[in-house]
Amino acid sequence: MEKSYVLSKEDLPRFLERLKQFGTVFAPSKVSEQSYAFKAVECEKEISFEALRTILPPKKFLYPQRETLFSYDEAGNITEPEVNQPLVIFGAHPCDLSGMKVLDDIFTAPPGDSLYIERRKHILVVGQSCLPDKFCFCESMRTDSIKDGYDIFLTDIEDHFFVEVATPKAAELFKDNDFLIQASAPYKQAFKDFWHNRKELFSNRFETSNLPALLDLEDGNSVWEELGQKCLSCGNCTFVCPTCYCFDIVEIANFNGSGQREREWDSCQFNGFAKVAGNNNFRPGPIDRLKFWYRHKLHGFQDAYEFPTCVGCGRCTVSCPAEIDDIVGVVVRLEGRDDRKSIYAKEEAL
């Protein structure tokens, strides 16, 4: 049912007011000299349209960092939390939309996560186009453009946004307005030109078409030991990743028999993640854990779902304090090529 419109940037305040009728709007906002985060906004001036990546991806709205699964009283009565507050995720880029689709596959697979499924029903997603920097490699992961996973998508075409309305939920919200106009031929051409030209801007890429085979072949490559010895096991790479979904369960019990069960984000990079009874640890060192994370992103999930869980957003590369999460650089080295300079080099050295 997708329909195409054009929105003048002068009418963006009216567009935003209509979104607010659905729920609280969260959009990228500048929080430091170099960082952006999804924050509740009231007007378009609070939105950082130039933001390329936020500190945390939109997964924090679908799957909170810590949440109560249920509470119980001393009589054994169970109460589940309400997760039906409507909200709008504004400005999700293609890589983040791809990450949200991965989470949908994971949390809605039978029997399904009831809290996730209910929360997802009350979220309106507005995607937005972007231009890559040196850390982006979504083109290599085939997530640089996306055909679904959003309710509305905005492509920046100079003084206007090309607006794709993709779902009945979005169509109902904008059924009566005088600021969205039908896209005419010149705007459609501008839309096509944007996406054609954008593809040429990616400088961070690899060409491997069979990542699982490469990782199997190079399981004993010395690159894993080199990187693992530098790894701090801080978990940054997993927390900022749009698709990492591991969690721990915490029981909070009171003396009177009441309490609650909570879950919180966990990381496969933590020392205790793979520890089991008898003080055995399947991945005792950072080398084991780092290699496991790479394999899961580029191999393990693809075995079951036929696509990798890395979406090429570059967050892990940017946030890694040890400067070892250069996924493109690792893949290039596993391929036996050393013709790529470090992505962490200063701009003037690139």
SVG drawing of the C-alpha trace seen along z (x, -y; Angstrom):
<svg xmlns="http://www.w3.org/2000/svg" viewBox="-9 -27 58 56">
<polyline fill="none" stroke="black" stroke-width="0.4" points="0.0,0.0 3.1,-2.3 2.4,-5.8 4.8,-8.5 4.6,-12.2 6.7,-15.3 7.1,-17.4 8.5,-20.9 11.0,-21.3 9.1,-24.5 6.2,-22.2 8.3,-20.0 6.8,-21.5 3.3,-20.5 4.5,-17.1 6.0,-16.7 2.8,-17.9 0.9,-15.2 3.4,-12.6 2.9,-13.8 -0.8,-12.9 0.3,-9.3 2.7,-9.5 5.9,-10.9 8.4,-11.6 12.0,-10.4 14.6,-11.7 18.4,-12.1 19.6,-15.0 23.1,-16.2 24.3,-15.3 28.0,-16.2 30.5,-17.6 30.5,-14.3 27.6,-12.2 23.9,-12.0 21.2,-10.1 17.5,-9.4 15.7,-12.0 12.0,-13.1 11.6,-16.2 8.8,-18.8 9.9,-20.7 12.0,-20.2 14.7,-22.5 15.6,-19.9 16.2,-17.3 19.8,-16.8 19.2,-15.8 22.9,-15.6 23.3,-12.8 24.7,-9.7 24.6,-7.3 23.3,-7.6 25.1,-6.2 22.5,-3.5 20.4,-2.2 16.6,-2.2 16.6,1.3 16.5,-0.5 12.8,-1.3 11.9,2.2 13.9,4.1 14.8,1.8 18.2,2.1 16.4,3.3 12.7,4.1 10.4,6.0 8.9,9.1 6.4,9.6 5.7,8.9 4.2,11.3 2.7,10.8 2.8,13.0 -0.3,14.8 1.3,15.8 -0.7,13.4 1.2,12.3 1.1,8.9 2.6,8.1 3.7,4.5 1.8,2.3 3.9,1.6 1.3,-0.1 2.5,-3.7 2.6,-4.9 5.8,-6.5 7.4,-7.5 11.0,-6.6 12.0,-9.4 15.1,-9.3 16.0,-5.6 18.5,-5.1 18.4,-2.0 21.0,-0.1 19.0,-0.6 15.8,0.4 17.6,3.6 18.6,4.1 15.0,3.7 13.9,6.4 16.5,8.8 15.1,8.2 11.5,8.7 12.6,12.1 14.2,13.1 11.5,11.9 8.4,12.8 9.5,16.3 7.1,18.8 6.1,18.8 7.1,15.1 8.0,12.6 4.7,11.1 6.2,7.9 8.2,7.2 5.2,8.0 2.9,5.8 5.4,2.9 6.1,3.1 2.4,2.6 2.5,-0.9 5.6,-2.1 5.5,-4.2 8.8,-4.1 9.9,-7.0 13.0,-6.2 15.4,-8.8 18.0,-8.8 21.7,-9.4 25.1,-9.7 28.0,-7.4 31.2,-8.4 34.4,-6.3 33.0,-4.0 29.8,-3.0 29.9,0.3 26.2,1.1 26.6,1.4 28.7,4.5 26.1,5.9 23.3,5.2 21.5,2.9 22.3,-0.4 18.7,-0.6 15.6,1.2 12.2,1.9 10.2,2.4 10.5,2.3 9.2,-1.3 5.9,-3.1 7.2,-6.2 10.5,-6.9 12.0,-10.3 14.6,-10.9 16.3,-14.2 16.1,-15.9 17.4,-19.4 14.5,-21.7 12.1,-18.8 11.7,-15.3 10.5,-12.5 8.0,-10.7 7.1,-7.1 4.0,-6.1 4.2,-2.3 1.6,-1.1 -2.1,-1.5 -1.1,-2.9 0.8,-5.8 -1.8,-6.3 -4.5,-6.7 -2.4,-9.3 -1.9,-11.4 -5.2,-10.8 -6.3,-14.5 -3.6,-17.0 -2.5,-19.8 1.2,-19.5 1.9,-16.2 1.6,-16.5 1.7,-13.7 5.2,-13.1 5.5,-14.4 8.1,-13.2 10.9,-15.7 10.7,-14.7 10.7,-11.0 13.8,-11.6 15.5,-13.5 14.7,-10.5 16.3,-8.0 19.3,-10.2 19.9,-10.5 20.0,-6.7 22.1,-6.2 24.7,-8.8 24.7,-7.7 26.0,-4.2 29.1,-5.7 30.0,-7.4 30.9,-4.3 34.7,-3.9 34.6,-1.3 33.7,2.0 34.7,5.6 33.6,7.9 33.4,11.3 30.2,13.0 30.6,16.0 31.5,14.8 30.6,18.1 33.1,20.1 35.8,17.5 35.3,17.6 35.4,21.4 38.6,21.4 40.3,18.8 39.2,20.0 42.9,20.4 44.1,17.2 46.6,15.3 44.4,12.2 42.1,13.5 44.9,13.8 46.2,10.3 42.9,8.7 41.9,10.8 45.0,9.7 44.0,6.1 40.3,6.7 39.2,5.1 36.1,7.3 34.1,4.1 31.0,5.1 30.7,1.8 30.5,3.5 27.5,5.6 25.6,2.8 25.8,0.4 25.0,3.1 21.5,2.8 21.1,6.6 22.8,7.9 20.0,9.3 21.5,11.4 20.1,10.8 20.3,11.9 17.4,12.7 17.4,11.2 15.1,12.3 14.4,9.5 12.6,11.2 11.3,9.6 11.1,11.2 7.3,11.4 7.3,13.6 6.6,10.8 9.0,9.7 9.7,9.3 11.6,10.8 13.6,8.5 15.8,8.9 18.7,6.7 21.1,6.6 24.1,8.9 27.2,9.3 29.0,12.3 32.2,10.3 31.9,10.6 34.0,13.1 31.1,14.8 28.8,15.0 29.7,18.6 30.5,19.8 28.5,22.8 28.3,25.0 31.5,26.5 33.4,23.3 33.7,24.3 33.8,21.6 33.3,22.4 34.9,19.1 37.3,18.2 39.5,15.7 38.9,12.5 40.3,14.2 37.6,16.9 34.9,14.3 35.9,11.9 36.1,14.6 32.7,15.9 31.2,12.4 32.6,12.0 31.4,15.4 27.9,14.7 27.6,11.4 28.9,12.8 28.2,16.6 26.2,18.1 22.9,16.2 23.2,16.6 23.2,20.4 19.7,20.3 18.1,17.2 20.2,16.9 21.4,13.4 24.1,12.0 23.2,9.9 25.8,7.2 24.1,4.3 27.3,2.2 26.3,-0.8 29.9,-1.3 28.9,-1.8 31.1,1.0 34.1,-0.5 33.4,-4.0 32.8,-3.0 35.6,-0.4 38.2,-1.8 40.8,0.7 40.3,0.0 39.9,3.6 36.3,3.7 37.1,2.7 35.0,5.4 35.9,4.5 39.6,4.5 39.3,7.9 37.5,9.4 40.1,7.9 42.9,9.4 41.2,12.8 40.9,12.6 44.7,12.3 44.8,8.7 46.7,6.0 46.0,3.1 43.6,1.3 44.8,-1.4 43.4,-1.4 40.0,-3.0 41.2,-4.5 43.9,-6.6 43.5,-10.3 41.6,-11.9 44.7,-13.6 46.5,-10.3 43.8,-8.6"/>
</svg>
